[in-house]
Amino acid sequence: MSDSGTAAGEHWFEPIAEHLGAAYLRYSFTKGTRQECDHLVAALDLRPGTRILDVGCGPGRHAHELARRGMVVHGVDISRRFVELASADAPPGATFERLDARALPFDAEFDVVICLCQGAFGLMTVDRGDDLVVGGMARALRPGGRLALSAFNAYFAVKYHTEATFDADTGVAHEVTEVRDEQGAPATVDLWTGCYTPRELRLLLDRHGLDVDRVSSVDPGGYGSAAPTTETSELLVLATRRP
């Protein structure tokens, strides 16, 4: 397997998601959904009726939580299995479809776009993948619309992510790890994660007509407004689409 995908042309993450299924939601990094949504509601001034696109929605944990608070959320993910799980118990106001985040078809249809926990951005590590994801998200926003994007912190990856191999040339961390399905059966998988500095994120978003309002140092379940440091695993970017 390579980071460009599989022989069948699917993205490398799809068979991992197929194996994980609902067991994905057992991992500790998924347990902070409510706190993360609390922060996004306050930071983005989300209100009932706000139209939100959740890119790389996975099994729908953020989309479900926001829909339960009255938002209208459409989640997209490259994994057919994750879309099935998200759709199966979706609350009113949450809809889902299988889409590749590198080819989003939306045009100024949403008030807010979220892309969290390396759900799409950060996993598209070759052929301008992350650049295409940001471009599609920017187009999906109405002028003045807001973006919330998380990215793996490159400073943290170099300093602490010792179980992975960090490629200083590409900024991609490669890890071989074990994941278990719903019955506990293990599979050894390769994970590739694009890592970013705050400066890189500002430059990338600016290229697509997005003004960065804030870059914060965060961890899953610990979203806030702290200035970027080397000590947290993720960076959270809030941005606004220019008119």
C-alpha positions in Angstrom: 0.0 0.0 0.0 1.2 3.5 -0.7 -0.1 6.9 0.3 -1.6 7.5 -3.1 -4.3 4.9 -2.6 -4.9 1.2 -3.4 -4.8 -0.7 -6.6 -8.6 -0.4 -7.0 -8.3 3.4 -7.0 -9.9 3.9 -3.6 -8.4 6.2 -1.0 -6.1 4.4 1.4 -8.4 5.3 4.3 -11.5 3.5 2.9 -10.5 -0.1 3.8 -9.4 1.1 7.3 -12.8 2.7 7.8 -14.5 -0.4 6.5 -12.6 -2.5 9.0 -13.3 -0.1 11.9 -17.0 0.5 11.4 -18.7 1.6 14.6 -15.6 0.7 16.6 -14.1 4.0 15.4 -16.3 5.7 18.1 -14.6 3.7 20.8 -11.3 5.6 20.4 -10.5 8.2 23.0 -10.1 11.1 20.5 -13.8 10.8 19.6 -15.1 11.3 23.2 -14.9 15.1 23.2 -17.6 15.8 20.7 -19.8 17.8 23.0 -17.0 20.1 24.2 -15.8 20.6 20.7 -19.3 21.6 19.5 -19.8 23.9 22.5 -16.7 25.8 21.5 -17.7 25.9 17.8 -21.2 27.2 18.7 -19.7 30.0 20.7 -16.7 30.8 18.4 -18.8 30.8 15.2 -22.0 32.1 16.7 -23.9 29.1 15.4 -27.7 29.3 15.8 -30.7 27.1 15.0 -31.1 27.0 11.2 -27.4 27.6 10.4 -26.5 25.6 7.3 -23.4 23.6 8.0 -21.3 21.4 5.8 -19.3 18.7 7.7 -16.4 17.6 5.5 -14.9 14.2 6.4 -17.8 13.6 8.8 -16.9 10.0 9.7 -19.8 8.3 11.5 -21.4 11.7 12.0 -20.6 12.6 15.6 -20.2 16.3 15.1 -23.1 16.5 12.6 -25.4 14.6 14.9 -24.5 16.8 17.9 -25.0 20.1 15.9 -28.3 18.9 14.4 -29.6 18.1 17.8 -28.9 21.8 18.7 -31.1 22.9 15.7 -28.5 23.4 13.0 -29.0 22.0 9.5 -26.0 19.8 8.8 -24.9 17.9 5.7 -22.1 15.5 6.2 -19.8 14.1 3.5 -17.2 11.4 3.7 -15.2 9.2 1.3 -16.0 6.1 3.4 -19.2 4.4 2.4 -19.3 2.5 5.7 -19.0 5.7 7.7 -21.8 7.4 5.7 -24.0 4.3 6.3 -23.4 4.6 10.1 -24.0 8.3 10.1 -27.2 8.0 8.2 -28.6 5.1 10.3 -29.4 7.0 13.4 -29.2 10.6 12.2 -31.4 13.1 14.1 -33.7 15.5 12.2 -31.6 18.1 10.4 -28.6 15.9 9.6 -28.1 14.4 6.2 -25.2 12.5 4.7 -23.7 11.4 1.4 -20.5 9.8 0.1 -18.2 12.3 -1.6 -14.5 12.7 -2.1 -13.5 15.9 -0.3 -11.1 16.7 -3.2 -14.1 17.1 -5.5 -16.8 18.9 -3.5 -19.6 20.1 -5.8 -21.1 22.9 -3.7 -21.3 26.5 -4.6 -21.9 29.1 -1.9 -24.6 26.9 -0.3 -23.4 26.9 3.4 -23.1 29.4 6.2 -20.4 27.3 7.9 -18.0 24.5 6.9 -16.3 22.3 9.4 -13.5 19.8 8.8 -12.3 18.3 12.1 -10.1 15.6 13.5 -8.3 14.9 10.2 -11.5 13.7 8.7 -10.5 14.8 5.2 -7.9 17.6 5.3 -4.6 16.1 6.4 -5.4 12.7 4.9 -5.1 13.8 1.3 -1.3 13.9 1.3 -0.4 13.6 -2.4 -1.3 15.3 -5.7 -2.3 18.6 -4.1 -5.0 16.8 -2.1 -5.2 19.1 0.9 -5.2 22.1 -1.4 -8.1 20.7 -3.4 -10.0 20.1 -0.1 -9.6 23.7 1.0 -10.6 25.0 -2.4 -13.8 23.0 -2.3 -14.6 24.1 1.2 -14.1 27.8 0.3 -16.4 27.5 -2.7 -19.0 25.8 -0.6 -19.2 28.8 1.7 -21.3 31.9 1.0 -19.4 35.2 1.1 -18.9 36.0 4.7 -19.3 32.3 5.7 -17.1 30.8 8.3 -14.7 27.8 8.3 -13.5 25.7 11.2 -10.6 23.5 10.2 -8.3 21.3 12.4 -4.9 20.1 11.4 -2.2 18.0 13.0 0.4 20.2 14.6 3.7 19.8 12.9 5.6 21.1 15.9 4.0 18.5 18.1 4.6 15.8 15.5 8.3 16.5 15.5 8.6 16.8 19.3 6.3 14.1 20.6 4.8 11.8 17.9 7.6 9.3 18.2 5.5 6.3 17.2 5.4 7.8 13.7 8.1 8.7 11.1 8.0 12.3 10.2 9.2 13.2 6.6 10.6 16.7 6.9 10.5 17.2 3.2 6.8 16.5 2.7 5.5 17.3 6.2 3.8 13.9 6.3 3.9 11.6 9.4 3.7 7.8 8.6 2.6 5.4 11.3 2.1 1.6 11.3 -0.5 0.8 13.9 -3.2 -1.8 14.8 -6.9 -1.1 14.7 -9.7 -3.3 15.8 -13.2 -3.8 14.3 -16.5 -4.1 16.2 -15.8 -7.7 17.2 -12.2 -6.9 18.3 -10.5 -8.4 15.3 -7.2 -6.6 14.7 -5.7 -5.3 11.5 -2.3 -3.7 10.9 -2.6 -0.5 8.9 -0.5 2.3 7.5 -1.6 5.9 8.4 -0.3 9.0 6.6 -1.1 12.4 8.2 -0.2 15.8 6.7 1.2 18.0 9.5 1.1 21.8 9.4 2.5 25.0 11.0 0.2 28.0 11.6 2.1 29.9 8.9 1.4 27.2 6.3 -2.3 27.1 7.2 -2.6 30.9 6.9 -0.9 30.9 3.5 -3.0 28.0 2.2 -6.3 29.5 3.3 -5.4 32.9 2.0 -4.8 31.4 -1.5 -8.4 30.3 -1.5 -10.0 33.6 -0.4 -10.2 32.8 3.3 -9.2 35.3 5.9 -7.9 33.6 9.0 -9.4 35.0 12.1 -7.6 32.8 14.6 -5.3 29.8 14.9 -5.5 28.0 18.2 -3.6 25.2 19.9 -6.0 22.4 20.8 -6.4 18.7 21.6 -9.4 16.5 20.9 -12.1 17.4 23.6 -10.0 20.4 24.5 -11.0 23.1 22.0 -10.3 26.7 23.0 -8.6 29.9 22.0 -5.0 29.4 23.3 -2.2 30.7 21.1 -0.3 28.1 19.0 2.4 26.1 20.9 4.4 22.9 20.4 2.5 21.2 23.2 -0.9 20.3 21.6 -1.6 17.7 18.9 -3.8 19.9 16.8 -4.3 23.4 15.5 -7.8 24.8 15.0 -8.2 27.5 12.4 -11.2 29.8 12.2 -11.5 31.7 9.0 -14.0 33.8 7.0 -14.7 33.7 3.2 -13.9 37.0 1.6 -16.8 38.7 -0.4 
